[in-house]
């Protein structure tokens, strides 16, 4: 989770430098995807950003309590009104860390509000592993359903791209420098060549 969150932060740093996109709203869900978002927020702070976290449904796990405590130690802000942060001009970009690849509809409160916020926002959005509300195999919801108009500008796939990434049209990165060649072979994919100390590799023309 630590390396996954760092990978996301590195992709954001490459696409949206703090000189132009300093304010970051991180929308975190209660599961592993949200945990990646919490870690990402800490690294973004250390990279010079001003993160604010919307964490409407917190996990009861000790791990997540410790992740929150780390953020509090840095005085990183939590909010219950993300729309106000955006309206006040404090947010330049958004991180979608709500749902992971195991998401199954329907979308329930309080997350319906968050997906609606994603759909209506004009700010750049980076999704962690898979855009929230998308099916891991079939991509975005059908037209007219909640989430059908959610198309983030950046996707950071973790470990390996999910089938739904075929429907994604923005900048696509892979973060997975924590997977051994042996494990990759068992799972049937190739670990790409990461340059230098980079934590991410960008896809071009659907290939790394």
C-alpha positions as CSV (number, residue, x, y, z in Angstrom):
1,X,0.0,0.0,0.0
2,X,2.9,2.4,0.8
3,X,4.5,1.8,-2.6
4,X,1.1,1.9,-4.4
5,X,0.3,5.3,-2.9
6,X,3.8,6.6,-3.7
7,X,3.3,5.5,-7.3
8,X,0.1,7.5,-7.6
9,X,1.7,10.5,-6.1
10,X,4.6,10.2,-8.6
11,X,2.2,10.1,-11.5
12,X,0.4,13.2,-10.2
13,X,3.7,15.0,-9.8
14,X,4.6,14.2,-13.4
15,X,1.2,15.3,-14.8
16,X,0.2,18.1,-12.5
17,X,3.1,19.9,-10.8
18,X,2.5,21.8,-7.6
19,X,3.5,25.1,-9.3
20,X,0.2,24.9,-11.1
21,X,-2.0,22.4,-9.3
22,X,-1.1,22.8,-5.6
23,X,-4.5,22.2,-4.1
24,X,-5.5,18.5,-4.2
25,X,-8.7,17.0,-3.0
26,X,-8.3,13.3,-2.2
27,X,-11.6,11.3,-2.0
28,X,-10.9,8.1,-0.1
29,X,-13.1,5.1,0.3
30,X,-13.1,2.6,3.2
31,X,-11.1,-0.1,1.5
32,X,-7.6,-0.7,0.0
33,X,-8.2,1.9,-2.7
34,X,-8.9,4.5,0.0
35,X,-5.8,3.4,1.9
36,X,-3.7,4.0,-1.3
37,X,-5.3,7.5,-1.4
38,X,-4.4,8.2,2.2
39,X,-0.8,7.2,1.5
40,X,-0.8,9.3,-1.7
41,X,-2.0,12.3,0.2
42,X,1.0,12.1,2.6
43,X,3.5,11.8,-0.3
44,X,1.8,14.7,-2.1
45,X,2.3,16.9,0.9
46,X,5.9,16.0,1.0
47,X,6.1,16.8,-2.7
48,X,4.9,20.3,-2.0
49,X,1.2,20.1,-2.5
50,X,-1.6,21.2,-0.2
51,X,-3.8,18.1,0.1
52,X,-7.3,18.0,1.7
53,X,-9.0,14.7,2.3
54,X,-12.6,13.7,2.0
55,X,-13.0,10.4,3.9
56,X,-16.7,10.0,4.5
57,X,-16.8,6.3,5.5
58,X,-13.7,5.4,7.6
59,X,-12.3,1.9,8.0
60,X,-12.2,0.5,11.5
61,X,-8.9,-1.3,10.8
62,X,-5.9,-0.4,12.9
63,X,-3.8,0.1,9.7
64,X,-6.1,2.8,8.5
65,X,-6.2,4.5,11.9
66,X,-2.4,4.7,11.7
67,X,-2.6,6.1,8.2
68,X,-4.9,8.8,9.4
69,X,-2.7,9.5,12.4
70,X,0.3,10.0,10.1
71,X,-1.7,12.6,8.1
72,X,-2.8,14.3,11.3
73,X,0.8,14.5,12.4
74,X,1.5,16.6,9.3
75,X,-1.6,18.7,10.0
76,X,-3.1,17.6,6.7
77,X,-6.7,18.8,6.5
78,X,-9.8,16.5,6.5
79,X,-13.1,17.9,5.2
80,X,-16.7,16.9,5.2
81,X,-17.6,19.5,2.6
82,X,-15.5,18.8,-0.5
83,X,-17.8,20.8,-2.7
84,X,-17.1,23.9,-0.6
85,X,-13.3,23.4,-0.9
86,X,-13.8,23.4,-4.7
87,X,-16.2,26.4,-4.7
88,X,-13.7,28.4,-2.5
89,X,-11.0,27.8,-5.1
90,X,-8.8,25.7,-2.8
91,X,-8.7,22.7,-5.1
92,X,-6.8,22.5,-8.4
93,X,-7.2,18.7,-9.0
94,X,-8.9,15.7,-7.5
95,X,-7.7,12.2,-6.7
96,X,-10.3,9.4,-7.0
97,X,-9.5,6.7,-4.4
98,X,-13.0,5.5,-3.7
99,X,-13.5,2.0,-5.1
100,X,-11.1,-0.6,-6.2
101,X,-11.4,-3.4,-8.8
102,X,-13.7,-5.4,-6.6
103,X,-16.5,-2.7,-6.7
104,X,-20.0,-4.0,-7.4
105,X,-23.0,-1.7,-8.0
106,X,-25.2,-0.1,-6.9
107,X,-23.4,3.0,-5.6
108,X,-24.7,3.8,-2.2
109,X,-24.6,6.9,0.0
110,X,-22.3,8.7,0.8
111,X,-20.6,7.8,-2.4
112,X,-23.3,8.7,-4.8
113,X,-22.6,12.3,-3.9
114,X,-18.9,11.9,-4.6
115,X,-19.4,10.3,-8.0
116,X,-21.8,13.1,-8.9
117,X,-19.1,15.6,-7.8
118,X,-16.6,13.8,-10.1
119,X,-19.0,13.9,-13.0
120,X,-19.8,17.6,-12.7
121,X,-16.2,18.8,-11.9
122,X,-14.1,20.5,-14.6
123,X,-11.0,19.9,-12.6
124,X,-8.5,17.2,-13.7
125,X,-9.0,13.9,-11.9
126,X,-6.6,11.1,-11.3
127,X,-8.1,7.6,-10.6
128,X,-6.4,5.0,-8.5
129,X,-6.3,1.6,-10.2
130,X,-9.7,1.9,-11.8
131,X,-12.2,4.8,-12.2
132,X,-14.7,4.6,-9.4
133,X,-18.1,3.3,-10.6
134,X,-16.5,1.5,-13.5
135,X,-16.9,-2.3,-13.8
136,X,-13.4,-4.0,-13.7
137,X,-14.1,-5.8,-17.0
138,X,-16.7,-3.8,-18.8
139,X,-15.7,-0.2,-18.1
140,X,-18.0,2.7,-17.4
141,X,-21.7,2.3,-16.5
142,X,-24.3,2.3,-19.2
143,X,-25.5,5.7,-20.5
144,X,-27.8,7.4,-18.1
145,X,-26.5,5.5,-15.0
146,X,-24.5,7.2,-12.3
147,X,-20.9,7.3,-13.3
148,X,-21.5,7.0,-17.0
149,X,-20.1,10.5,-17.5
150,X,-17.1,10.1,-15.3
151,X,-13.9,10.0,-17.4
152,X,-10.8,10.9,-15.4
153,X,-7.9,12.6,-17.1
154,X,-5.2,10.2,-15.5
155,X,-5.4,6.6,-14.5
156,X,-2.7,4.9,-12.4
157,X,-3.1,1.1,-12.7
158,X,-1.6,-0.8,-9.8
159,X,0.3,-4.1,-10.2
160,X,-1.2,-4.6,-13.7
161,X,-3.8,-2.9,-15.9
162,X,-7.3,-4.1,-15.4
163,X,-9.5,-5.0,-18.4
164,X,-11.6,-1.8,-18.0
165,X,-8.5,0.3,-18.8
166,X,-9.2,-0.4,-22.5
167,X,-12.0,2.1,-22.2
168,X,-9.8,4.8,-20.7
169,X,-8.7,7.6,-23.1
170,X,-6.4,9.8,-20.9
171,X,-2.8,9.4,-19.6
172,X,-2.3,6.0,-18.3
173,X,0.5,4.9,-15.9
174,X,1.4,1.6,-14.3
175,X,2.6,1.6,-10.7
176,X,3.9,-1.8,-9.7
177,X,7.6,-1.7,-8.9
178,X,6.8,-3.9,-5.9
179,X,6.0,-7.1,-8.0
180,X,8.7,-9.8,-8.3
181,X,9.3,-11.4,-11.7
182,X,8.4,-14.7,-10.2
183,X,5.0,-13.5,-9.0
184,X,4.4,-11.7,-12.3
185,X,5.1,-15.0,-14.2
186,X,2.5,-16.8,-12.0
187,X,0.0,-14.1,-12.8
188,X,0.8,-14.1,-16.5
189,X,2.2,-10.7,-17.1
190,X,5.6,-9.0,-17.7
191,X,7.1,-6.5,-15.3
192,X,8.1,-3.5,-17.4
193,X,11.4,-1.8,-17.2
194,X,11.2,1.1,-14.8
195,X,13.8,3.8,-15.5
196,X,16.2,4.8,-12.8
197,X,14.4,5.2,-9.5
198,X,11.0,5.8,-11.1
199,X,8.0,4.2,-9.5
200,X,5.8,4.5,-12.6
201,X,5.9,3.8,-16.3
202,X,3.6,5.6,-18.7
203,X,1.6,3.7,-21.4
204,X,1.9,5.0,-25.0
205,X,-0.3,3.6,-27.8
206,X,-1.8,1.1,-25.3
207,X,1.6,-0.4,-24.6
208,X,4.5,0.3,-22.1
